[in-house]
Amino acid sequence: MLYKDGGGRLFAPAKFYRNALAIALPIMLQQLIQSMVSLIDNFMVSGLGDISMSGVNVAGQVLFVFMIYVNTICMAGGIFMTQFFGAKDSDGMGQAFRFKLIMGLVAVLPYFLVCVVFPRQVLSLMLIGNTQAEQILDEGVRYMKIAFFMGPPMTVSICIASSLRDMGSVKIPLIVTVVATLTNTFFNWLLIYGNLGFPRLGVQGAAIATVIARGVEFVIFIAVYARKRPEFAVRLSKLLRIDGKLFREILKKGSLVLFCEMVWVLSETITTAIYNGRGGAEVVSGMASSFAIANLFFVAFGGIYSATGVIIGKTLGEGNLERARQEKTWLLSGSAIFGIVMAGFGFVTTLLIPVVFSHLSESALAISRSMVILMAFFMPVWVYMNAQQAVARAGGDTAMGAYTDSTLTIFVMLPMLFALGMLTDIGPVMMYLGVKLLDLVKVVVFHIWLKKERWLKNLTK
């Protein structure tokens, strides 16, 4: 329904935001639980010292690239999934799910090569100039060779979970996440330090615990898929029965999303590598611990993005373009306020640093504290940017991110970063501030782009 008293207003009636939060909050809670477990992982690994934590962090950065790829593929398929859901087209939803699963599994081979065949060579690129690179690499390689086994089941789980969320079904992924994360925490406790008679395996124990948790998650999602048979479900024997024209259309839209996200994640990886070269293990562990804390308030991104995409995508799929235009204004206004609230939460999380990471050096803790404060300041900007991207992609306008975000990243941010790295001796925190100021420019460019309303389209016709 179109809210009768909301036409032309900057903010929606309270009922609209309650509906949006009904989608966003379970997703945020799911990600918060994952972040809490990740924080516990970091807490447990940090007890092994700066070097062990640094090894897990550089390995995690490479695994992060794989996860972003799979999530981006699901994001691209989700553009069509939400609109087909709005149009009540189960065949179209099935095709969108096929796209997610097939394209997601394509990445398993390069993932295998990185994790099992060439882990040391790849990880060494993250530690150029680091004074303790060899010791960190030893730990990172031990973690990577085991962590490979979580890749295939995780891919299938993400495809099913994201498709359920695209339909507005957010409770099942939340429950599965709770079970998987509790499993991960329990086996971390058993295997990292060797409790209850289990062997003390250090970083290898952390990797095994993650693989076990991903396996449990996979089994539950497959059971849900087989029992509930959601509208997007397809039989395994019919998985390859794709609609070539629609597949190419999703791939066309998705390729721009993938390009944008891969430019972002690779730029983050390069950025991290340059930061890591500004000292020893204290820099790597300090930066890693700051992001482990920041993930507690970064949950806002997924919630805002998913709620915006589901609401606008469903409205566009129903063919109600005027209502979608109104919802876009309401959601962007709401995200601005929500970003300010999450910034306040971000500042509070700095109190956790000396408690969770008490085993790290004072230098690492100082870096961590400064980074968390800096990232909290940027939360209003980043939350608003996520909502802008979600609006554009809900209507299939994937060019906004590919052309504007990626152009600024490739031609402005990365050259600036290399210049700061080679021509100055400033620390990683100030380098981070310098490159992230560009996000203020991106918000303005996205605002201008959205006003052209290239996103205001029904893709199901």
VMD Tcl script that draws the C-alpha trace (Angstrom):
set ca {
  {0.00 0.00 0.00}
  {1.03 3.62 -0.56}
  {0.98 5.56 2.69}
  {-1.67 8.23 2.19}
  {-0.04 10.79 4.47}
  {3.49 10.24 3.15}
  {3.44 11.76 -0.31}
  {6.29 14.20 -0.84}
  {7.61 13.88 2.70}
  {11.28 13.41 3.51}
  {10.53 10.83 6.20}
  {7.98 8.03 6.08}
  {5.26 7.24 8.59}
  {6.50 5.11 11.48}
  {4.80 2.00 10.08}
  {7.03 2.07 7.00}
  {10.21 2.11 9.10}
  {8.87 -0.65 11.33}
  {8.40 -2.80 8.23}
  {11.91 -1.94 7.03}
  {13.40 -2.75 10.43}
  {11.52 -6.06 10.46}
  {13.74 -7.02 7.51}
  {16.92 -5.23 8.57}
  {17.15 -6.13 12.26}
  {17.21 -9.96 11.91}
  {19.90 -9.60 9.23}
  {21.87 -7.23 11.46}
  {21.42 -9.58 14.41}
  {22.67 -12.47 12.27}
  {25.74 -10.50 11.26}
  {26.23 -9.27 14.82}
  {26.32 -12.84 16.06}
  {28.84 -13.70 13.34}
  {30.90 -10.66 14.29}
  {30.78 -11.56 17.97}
  {32.04 -15.04 17.18}
  {34.72 -13.56 14.95}
  {35.65 -11.31 17.86}
  {35.83 -14.33 20.13}
  {37.99 -16.06 17.52}
  {40.30 -13.08 17.49}
  {40.32 -13.01 21.29}
  {41.30 -16.68 21.43}
  {43.94 -16.38 18.69}
  {45.32 -13.15 20.16}
  {46.22 -15.17 23.25}
  {48.82 -16.88 21.06}
  {50.54 -13.50 20.45}
  {50.91 -10.85 17.74}
  {52.47 -13.21 15.19}
  {49.76 -15.89 15.34}
  {47.01 -13.29 15.14}
  {48.77 -11.63 12.21}
  {49.02 -14.96 10.38}
  {45.31 -15.64 10.75}
  {44.56 -12.08 9.66}
  {46.52 -12.18 6.39}
  {45.00 -15.58 5.59}
  {41.59 -14.18 6.42}
  {42.12 -11.29 4.03}
  {42.53 -13.72 1.13}
  {39.51 -15.75 2.23}
  {37.62 -12.46 2.45}
  {38.13 -11.96 -1.31}
  {36.44 -15.32 -2.00}
  {33.53 -14.54 0.32}
  {33.00 -11.15 -1.28}
  {32.90 -12.81 -4.72}
  {30.22 -15.29 -3.62}
  {28.19 -12.62 -1.84}
  {28.42 -10.34 -4.87}
  {27.19 -13.09 -7.18}
  {24.25 -13.57 -4.81}
  {23.73 -9.81 -4.75}
  {23.54 -9.76 -8.57}
  {21.08 -12.66 -8.65}
  {19.16 -11.01 -5.83}
  {18.42 -7.97 -8.00}
  {16.23 -10.22 -10.14}
  {15.12 -12.53 -7.31}
  {13.39 -9.71 -5.41}
  {11.64 -8.41 -8.51}
  {10.48 -11.88 -9.59}
  {9.25 -12.37 -6.02}
  {7.25 -9.15 -6.31}
  {5.85 -10.35 -9.64}
  {5.05 -13.81 -8.10}
  {7.12 -15.52 -10.83}
  {8.55 -18.73 -9.32}
  {10.21 -19.79 -12.60}
  {12.12 -16.51 -12.72}
  {13.13 -16.95 -9.08}
  {14.43 -20.43 -9.90}
  {16.54 -19.02 -12.71}
  {17.99 -16.38 -10.40}
  {18.89 -19.11 -7.90}
  {20.54 -21.19 -10.62}
  {22.66 -18.16 -11.51}
  {23.80 -17.73 -7.92}
  {24.74 -21.37 -7.43}
  {26.47 -21.97 -10.77}
  {28.47 -18.74 -10.74}
  {29.32 -19.17 -7.06}
  {30.77 -22.65 -7.55}
  {32.86 -21.41 -10.50}
  {35.21 -19.76 -7.97}
  {36.04 -22.99 -6.11}
  {38.94 -23.90 -8.46}
  {40.88 -20.61 -8.09}
  {40.06 -20.75 -4.37}
  {41.71 -24.20 -4.23}
  {44.81 -22.95 -6.05}
  {45.23 -20.04 -3.65}
  {44.59 -22.02 -0.45}
  {46.34 -25.31 -1.22}
  {48.76 -24.93 -4.14}
  {50.19 -21.41 -3.81}
  {49.29 -20.14 -0.31}
  {52.74 -18.86 0.69}
  {53.29 -17.03 -2.58}
  {49.91 -15.32 -2.35}
  {50.16 -14.43 1.33}
  {53.66 -13.01 0.89}
  {52.14 -10.26 -1.26}
  {50.33 -9.06 1.87}
  {53.54 -8.69 3.87}
  {55.98 -6.90 1.58}
  {58.29 -4.86 3.81}
  {57.03 -6.35 7.07}
  {59.88 -7.02 9.49}
  {58.39 -10.31 10.72}
  {57.01 -11.61 7.44}
  {58.44 -15.15 7.55}
  {57.06 -15.98 10.99}
  {53.65 -14.56 10.05}
  {53.63 -16.53 6.79}
  {54.27 -19.80 8.60}
  {51.12 -19.29 10.68}
  {49.05 -18.02 7.75}
  {49.85 -21.01 5.53}
  {48.89 -23.46 8.29}
  {45.51 -21.74 8.54}
  {44.89 -21.47 4.78}
  {45.45 -25.12 3.87}
  {42.72 -26.20 6.26}
  {40.36 -23.28 5.63}
  {39.99 -24.33 1.97}
  {37.51 -27.04 2.97}
  {34.94 -24.50 4.10}
  {34.68 -22.98 0.59}
  {32.28 -25.30 -1.30}
  {29.74 -25.82 1.53}
  {29.86 -22.12 2.42}
  {29.05 -21.21 -1.19}
  {25.89 -23.33 -1.22}
  {24.83 -22.01 2.18}
  {25.23 -18.38 1.13}
  {23.19 -18.98 -2.04}
  {20.28 -20.49 -0.09}
  {20.44 -17.94 2.75}
  {20.59 -14.92 0.44}
  {17.65 -16.22 -1.61}
  {15.54 -16.64 1.52}
  {16.39 -13.06 2.51}
  {15.51 -11.82 -0.99}
  {12.00 -13.14 -0.31}
  {11.89 -11.33 3.03}
  {12.37 -14.61 4.97}
  {15.07 -13.56 7.43}
  {14.39 -15.75 10.50}
  {15.70 -19.05 9.12}
  {19.15 -17.65 8.15}
  {19.31 -16.04 11.60}
  {18.63 -19.32 13.42}
  {21.13 -21.24 11.29}
  {23.75 -18.57 11.96}
  {23.22 -18.89 15.71}
  {23.75 -22.66 15.56}
  {26.81 -22.41 13.29}
  {28.47 -19.67 15.30}
  {27.96 -21.48 18.62}
  {29.51 -24.53 16.98}
  {32.46 -22.45 15.83}
  {33.01 -20.96 19.28}
  {32.81 -24.32 21.02}
  {35.34 -25.99 18.73}
  {37.63 -22.98 18.91}
  {37.68 -23.42 22.68}
  {38.44 -27.12 22.28}
  {41.07 -26.97 19.54}
  {43.02 -23.71 19.85}
  {44.17 -24.37 23.42}
  {43.44 -28.10 23.75}
  {40.62 -28.13 26.30}
  {38.81 -31.32 27.49}
  {41.68 -33.52 26.36}
  {41.71 -32.31 22.74}
  {45.09 -31.49 21.14}
  {46.37 -27.91 21.35}
  {46.46 -26.93 17.65}
  {46.75 -23.12 17.74}
  {45.84 -21.44 14.46}
  {45.18 -24.83 12.86}
  {42.57 -25.46 15.54}
  {40.89 -22.16 14.64}
  {40.75 -23.22 10.99}
  {39.33 -26.68 11.81}
  {36.65 -25.11 14.03}
  {35.59 -22.83 11.17}
  {35.39 -25.75 8.73}
  {33.25 -27.76 11.17}
  {30.90 -24.80 11.71}
  {30.51 -24.25 7.95}
  {29.74 -27.96 7.55}
  {27.00 -27.80 10.19}
  {25.59 -24.67 8.51}
  {25.56 -26.45 5.14}
  {23.73 -29.52 6.45}
  {21.02 -27.39 8.09}
  {20.45 -25.24 5.00}
  {20.21 -28.34 2.77}
  {17.65 -29.81 5.18}
  {15.63 -26.57 5.12}
  {15.85 -26.45 1.32}
  {14.67 -30.06 0.93}
  {11.90 -29.82 3.52}
  {10.42 -26.39 2.81}
  {10.99 -26.29 -0.96}
  {11.01 -22.46 -1.17}
  {9.63 -20.83 -4.31}
  {13.10 -20.50 -5.86}
  {13.94 -24.20 -5.30}
  {15.07 -26.32 -8.28}
  {15.80 -30.03 -8.50}
  {19.48 -30.95 -8.68}
  {18.81 -32.85 -11.93}
  {17.42 -29.65 -13.45}
  {20.10 -27.28 -12.13}
  {21.65 -26.76 -15.57}
  {18.31 -26.06 -17.31}
  {18.98 -22.37 -17.57}
  {17.15 -19.70 -19.53}
  {20.07 -18.49 -21.64}
  {18.61 -15.06 -22.33}
  {17.80 -14.36 -18.67}
  {21.12 -15.83 -17.51}
  {22.98 -13.47 -19.85}
  {20.89 -10.53 -18.62}
  {21.67 -11.33 -14.98}
  {25.32 -11.85 -15.91}
  {25.36 -8.50 -17.72}
  {23.97 -6.66 -14.71}
  {25.96 -8.82 -12.32}
  {29.26 -8.28 -14.08}
  {29.13 -4.58 -13.24}
  {28.27 -5.34 -9.61}
  {31.08 -7.91 -9.51}
  {33.52 -5.46 -11.09}
  {32.61 -2.80 -8.55}
  {32.86 -5.13 -5.55}
  {36.07 -6.78 -6.74}
  {37.69 -3.38 -7.29}
  {36.66 -2.48 -3.76}
  {37.90 -5.71 -2.15}
  {41.15 -5.73 -4.10}
  {41.75 -2.10 -3.20}
  {41.13 -3.01 0.45}
  {43.58 -5.90 0.10}
  {46.23 -3.66 -1.47}
  {45.58 -1.05 1.19}
  {46.02 -3.64 3.94}
  {49.25 -4.86 2.35}
  {50.65 -1.31 2.35}
  {49.58 -0.81 5.98}
  {51.25 -4.10 6.93}
  {54.55 -2.81 5.57}
  {54.60 0.10 8.04}
  {56.09 -1.96 10.88}
  {56.04 -5.46 12.32}
  {53.44 -7.82 13.74}
  {52.07 -5.05 15.99}
  {50.74 -3.17 12.93}
  {49.11 -6.26 11.40}
  {47.53 -7.36 14.68}
  {46.52 -3.80 15.61}
  {44.73 -3.24 12.31}
  {43.17 -6.71 12.43}
  {41.82 -6.21 15.95}
  {40.33 -2.84 14.99}
  {38.32 -4.39 12.17}
  {37.23 -7.24 14.44}
  {35.75 -4.59 16.77}
  {34.40 -2.44 13.92}
  {32.49 -5.43 12.52}
  {30.19 -5.06 15.52}
  {28.82 -1.82 14.09}
  {29.45 -2.62 10.42}
  {26.38 -4.88 10.71}
  {24.40 -1.77 9.75}
  {25.56 -2.12 6.14}
  {24.01 -5.52 5.47}
  {20.76 -4.66 7.22}
  {20.25 -1.36 5.42}
  {21.31 -2.80 2.06}
  {19.02 -5.84 2.30}
  {15.99 -3.94 3.59}
  {16.34 -1.28 0.89}
  {16.82 -3.88 -1.85}
  {13.90 -6.06 -0.77}
  {11.44 -3.18 -0.33}
  {12.25 -1.30 -3.53}
  {12.87 -4.45 -5.60}
  {9.49 -5.90 -4.63}
  {7.73 -2.60 -5.39}
  {9.41 -2.33 -8.79}
  {8.54 -5.95 -9.56}
  {4.89 -5.12 -8.84}
  {5.17 -2.32 -11.40}
  {4.43 0.53 -8.97}
  {7.16 3.01 -10.01}
  {5.69 6.03 -8.24}
  {5.64 4.21 -4.92}
  {9.24 3.09 -5.46}
  {10.26 6.70 -6.02}
  {8.67 7.67 -2.70}
  {10.22 4.72 -0.87}
  {13.66 5.67 -2.16}
  {13.42 9.08 -0.45}
  {12.15 7.56 2.78}
  {14.83 4.89 2.93}
  {17.70 7.28 2.22}
  {16.45 9.70 4.89}
  {16.10 6.89 7.39}
  {19.58 5.56 6.61}
  {21.11 8.97 7.35}
  {19.63 8.95 10.87}
  {20.50 5.30 11.37}
  {24.13 5.99 10.41}
  {24.42 8.61 13.15}
  {23.02 6.16 15.72}
  {25.52 3.49 14.65}
  {28.37 5.99 14.90}
  {27.53 6.46 18.58}
  {27.52 2.69 19.04}
  {30.91 2.57 17.30}
  {32.50 4.95 19.80}
  {31.22 2.80 22.68}
  {32.89 -0.33 21.26}
  {36.35 1.17 21.90}
  {35.81 0.13 25.53}
  {36.09 -3.51 24.41}
  {39.59 -3.21 22.97}
  {41.70 -3.49 26.15}
  {39.39 -6.23 27.46}
  {39.25 -8.47 24.38}
  {42.82 -7.92 23.19}
  {44.68 -7.67 26.47}
  {47.34 -10.10 25.20}
  {48.41 -7.78 22.37}
  {51.24 -5.27 22.69}
  {50.60 -1.66 23.71}
  {51.52 -0.48 20.20}
  {48.92 -2.81 18.66}
  {46.25 -1.63 21.10}
  {46.96 2.04 20.32}
  {46.57 1.41 16.60}
  {43.36 -0.55 17.18}
  {41.78 2.18 19.33}
  {42.58 4.96 16.85}
  {41.22 2.97 13.92}
  {37.92 2.15 15.64}
  {37.34 5.81 16.53}
  {38.09 6.82 12.94}
  {35.75 4.23 11.45}
  {32.96 5.25 13.83}
  {33.24 8.83 12.52}
  {32.66 7.57 8.97}
  {29.60 5.45 9.78}
  {26.94 8.03 8.74}
  {28.63 8.38 5.34}
  {29.07 4.65 4.80}
  {25.53 3.69 5.84}
  {24.08 6.32 3.51}
  {26.33 5.10 0.65}
  {25.11 1.53 1.16}
  {21.50 2.68 0.90}
  {22.31 4.62 -2.28}
  {23.92 1.53 -3.84}
  {20.98 -0.64 -2.81}
  {18.46 1.72 -4.44}
  {20.38 1.75 -7.70}
  {20.90 -2.02 -7.84}
  {17.29 -2.84 -6.86}
  {16.26 -1.42 -10.22}
  {19.15 -2.99 -12.14}
  {21.27 0.17 -12.33}
  {24.59 -1.50 -11.64}
  {26.52 1.07 -13.66}
  {26.49 3.64 -10.86}
  {28.90 1.70 -8.70}
  {30.95 0.36 -11.59}
  {31.54 3.74 -13.22}
  {31.73 6.14 -10.30}
  {32.90 4.16 -7.29}
  {35.43 2.08 -9.24}
  {36.74 5.04 -11.24}
  {37.48 7.03 -8.10}
  {39.06 3.98 -6.48}
  {41.31 3.07 -9.42}
  {42.35 6.51 -10.60}
  {42.34 8.54 -7.39}
  {42.40 6.41 -4.22}
  {45.02 3.83 -5.19}
  {47.50 6.36 -6.65}
  {47.04 8.49 -3.51}
  {47.68 5.44 -1.34}
  {50.85 4.47 -3.19}
  {52.09 8.06 -3.00}
  {51.48 8.18 0.75}
  {53.21 4.82 1.12}
  {56.30 5.72 -0.89}
  {56.73 9.44 -0.20}
  {55.75 9.73 3.47}
  {56.39 7.91 6.71}
  {52.93 8.47 8.21}
  {51.34 5.58 10.10}
  {48.53 3.32 8.89}
  {45.77 5.21 10.72}
  {46.48 8.53 9.02}
  {46.84 6.76 5.67}
  {43.41 5.24 6.19}
  {41.92 8.66 6.94}
  {43.47 10.16 3.81}
  {41.99 7.62 1.40}
  {38.57 7.37 3.08}
  {37.92 11.10 2.72}
  {37.13 10.28 -0.91}
  {33.91 8.64 0.26}
  {32.47 12.13 0.80}
  {32.90 12.73 -2.92}
  {31.23 9.41 -3.75}
  {28.09 10.33 -1.77}
  {27.67 13.51 -3.82}
  {28.23 11.72 -7.13}
  {25.77 8.95 -6.18}
  {23.16 11.58 -5.24}
  {23.43 13.23 -8.65}
  {23.31 9.84 -10.41}
  {20.19 8.64 -8.56}
  {18.30 11.80 -9.49}
  {18.50 10.66 -13.13}
  {16.31 7.66 -12.13}
  {17.99 5.04 -14.28}
  {17.14 2.64 -11.44}
  {13.37 3.14 -11.75}
  {12.67 0.01 -13.82}
  {10.60 -3.16 -13.68}
  {13.03 -5.91 -14.75}
  {10.42 -8.69 -14.87}
  {8.81 -7.44 -18.08}
}
mol new
graphics top color blue
foreach p $ca { graphics top sphere $p radius 0.5 }
foreach p [lrange $ca 0 end-1] q [lrange $ca 1 end] { graphics top cylinder $p $q radius 0.2 }
display resetview
